[in-house]
Amino acid sequence: MWMRNKPSQRKDRMESRTGETMNETRTATTERLVDELKAMIERAEEKAVERAKAADRVIRDHPYETIGLAFGLGLLIGILARRR
C-alpha cells in the first residue's frame, strides 16, 4: 500500500508546485503590468502638462485672436444647436 500512495503523493506535490509556480508567474506578470501602466500614466500626465503649458503660451501670446476664436466657436455651436 505504501508503494501505491507514493506516485499519487508525487503527483499531488507536483500539482501543488505547479500551482505555486503559476501563482508566482501570475503575480510577477501582474506586478509587471501594474508597473508598465504606472509608467504609461506618468508619461500621459507629463504630456498633458506640456500641452497645457503650450496652450497657455499661445493664449498669452495671442489674446485677441483667442477671444475671437472662442467667440466664433461659441457662435457656431449655438447656431448648430438651435437648428436641431
trRosetta pair geometry for C-beta under 8 A, 3 or more apart (Angstrom, degrees):
i j d omega theta_ij theta_ji phi_ij phi_ji
1 4 5.7 -52 -151 31 39 111
1 5 6.6 32 156 -15 69 106
2 5 6.2 -60 -151 37 31 107
2 6 6.7 43 153 -36 63 104
3 6 5.8 -45 -152 15 33 119
4 7 7.3 -59 -171 29 35 98
4 8 7.4 16 147 -1 65 112
5 8 5.8 -68 -155 47 44 107
5 9 5.7 46 150 -26 78 108
6 9 5.6 -54 -143 35 29 112
6 10 6.5 33 156 -21 64 102
7 10 5.5 -51 -149 33 35 113
7 11 6.4 36 152 -20 66 103
8 11 5.4 -49 -148 35 36 114
8 12 6.4 39 151 -20 66 102
9 12 5.6 -50 -148 35 34 112
9 13 6.3 33 153 -18 65 104
10 13 5.7 -56 -149 38 31 109
10 14 6.2 32 152 -20 66 106
11 14 5.6 -53 -146 36 31 111
11 15 6.3 29 155 -18 65 105
12 15 5.8 -54 -146 38 30 109
12 16 6.2 31 153 -20 64 107
13 16 5.6 -55 -147 37 31 113
13 17 6.3 31 153 -18 66 105
14 17 5.7 -54 -147 38 31 109
14 18 6.1 33 153 -20 66 106
15 18 5.5 -51 -143 37 31 113
15 19 6.3 35 154 -20 63 104
16 19 5.7 -52 -149 36 30 113
16 20 6.4 31 151 -19 63 104
17 20 5.5 -53 -148 37 34 111
17 21 6.2 35 152 -20 66 105
18 21 5.6 -52 -146 37 31 112
18 22 6.2 32 153 -20 64 105
19 22 5.6 -52 -145 36 31 111
19 23 6.3 31 154 -18 64 105
20 23 5.7 -55 -148 37 31 111
20 24 6.3 32 152 -19 65 105
21 24 5.6 -53 -146 37 31 111
21 25 6.2 32 153 -18 65 107
22 25 5.6 -53 -145 39 31 112
22 26 6.1 33 154 -20 65 107
23 26 5.5 -51 -143 38 30 113
23 27 6.2 33 155 -20 64 105
24 27 5.7 -53 -146 36 29 111
24 28 6.3 29 154 -18 64 107
25 28 5.8 -54 -146 38 29 110
25 29 6.2 29 155 -18 64 108
26 29 5.7 -55 -146 38 28 111
26 30 6.2 31 154 -21 64 107
27 30 5.7 -54 -146 36 29 112
27 31 6.3 29 155 -18 64 106
28 31 5.8 -54 -148 37 30 111
28 32 6.3 31 153 -20 64 107
29 32 5.7 -54 -147 36 31 112
29 33 6.3 30 154 -18 65 106
30 33 5.8 -55 -147 38 30 110
30 34 6.3 31 154 -20 65 106
31 34 5.7 -53 -146 36 31 112
31 35 6.4 32 154 -18 64 106
32 35 5.8 -55 -150 37 30 111
32 36 6.3 30 152 -18 65 107
33 36 5.6 -54 -146 38 32 111
33 37 6.2 32 155 -19 66 106
34 37 5.8 -55 -147 37 30 111
34 38 6.4 33 153 -20 64 105
35 38 5.7 -52 -148 35 31 112
35 39 6.5 30 153 -17 64 105
36 39 5.7 -55 -149 37 32 111
36 40 6.3 33 152 -20 65 106
37 40 5.5 -53 -145 37 33 113
37 41 6.3 34 155 -19 66 104
38 41 5.8 -53 -146 36 30 110
38 42 6.3 33 153 -21 64 106
39 42 5.6 -53 -147 35 31 114
39 43 6.5 31 154 -18 64 103
40 43 5.8 -53 -149 36 32 109
40 44 6.4 32 151 -19 64 106
41 44 5.6 -54 -148 37 33 113
41 45 6.3 36 153 -21 66 103
42 45 5.7 -52 -149 34 31 112
42 46 6.5 32 152 -19 63 104
43 46 5.6 -53 -149 35 33 112
43 47 6.4 32 153 -17 66 105
44 47 5.7 -54 -148 38 32 110
44 48 6.3 34 153 -22 65 106
45 48 5.6 -53 -147 35 31 113
45 49 6.4 31 155 -18 65 104
46 49 5.9 -55 -150 36 30 110
46 50 6.4 32 152 -19 65 107
47 50 5.6 -54 -147 37 33 113
47 51 6.2 27 157 -15 67 108
48 51 5.9 -58 -145 40 28 107
48 52 6.2 30 155 -21 64 108
49 52 5.7 -54 -145 36 30 112
49 53 6.4 30 155 -18 64 105
50 53 5.9 -58 -152 36 29 110
50 54 6.4 28 151 -19 65 107
51 54 5.4 -50 -145 36 35 113
51 55 6.3 37 154 -19 66 102
52 55 5.7 -51 -147 36 32 110
52 56 6.3 36 151 -22 63 105
53 56 5.5 -52 -148 35 32 115
53 57 6.5 36 152 -21 64 102
54 57 5.7 -50 -151 32 33 113
54 58 6.6 32 152 -18 64 103
55 58 5.7 -53 -149 35 34 111
55 59 6.3 33 153 -18 66 106
56 59 5.8 -55 -147 38 31 110
56 60 6.2 25 156 -14 65 109
57 60 5.9 -60 -146 41 29 107
57 61 6.0 24 157 -17 66 111
58 61 5.8 -59 -143 40 28 108
58 62 6.2 -27 172 31 65 106
58 66 7.4 131 125 -78 84 117
59 62 7.0 -83 -135 62 20 70
59 63 6.6 55 168 -98 63 60
59 66 4.8 67 -132 -95 75 162
60 63 6.9 4 -141 -63 26 91
62 65 4.1 -26 163 41 113 120
62 66 5.8 128 105 -29 82 91
63 66 5.6 -59 -151 35 30 114
63 67 6.5 30 155 -19 66 104
64 67 5.6 -49 -148 34 35 111
64 68 6.3 35 153 -17 65 106
65 68 5.6 -55 -148 39 32 113
65 69 6.1 34 153 -21 66 107
66 69 5.7 -53 -145 37 29 112
66 70 6.3 29 155 -18 64 106
67 70 5.8 -55 -147 37 29 110
67 71 6.3 30 153 -19 64 108
68 71 5.7 -55 -146 37 29 112
68 72 6.2 29 156 -18 65 108
69 72 5.7 -55 -145 38 29 111
69 73 6.3 26 158 -15 65 107
70 73 6.0 -55 -144 39 28 108
70 74 6.2 30 156 -19 63 109
71 74 5.8 -58 -148 37 28 112
71 75 6.3 29 154 -20 64 108
72 75 5.7 -54 -147 36 29 112
72 76 6.3 29 155 -18 64 107
73 76 5.6 -54 -145 38 32 112
73 77 6.2 31 157 -17 66 107
74 77 5.9 -55 -145 39 29 109
74 78 6.2 32 154 -21 63 109
75 78 5.7 -56 -148 36 28 114
75 79 6.4 27 155 -19 64 105
76 79 5.9 -54 -147 35 29 109
76 80 6.3 24 156 -13 64 109
77 80 5.8 -58 -145 42 30 108
77 81 6.0 29 157 -19 66 110
78 81 5.8 -57 -142 38 27 109
78 82 6.2 27 158 -22 63 109
79 82 5.9 -58 -148 34 28 111
79 83 6.8 36 153 -28 61 103
80 83 5.9 -48 -154 22 33 116
80 84 7.5 27 155 -18 60 102
81 84 6.4 -59 -163 27 36 107
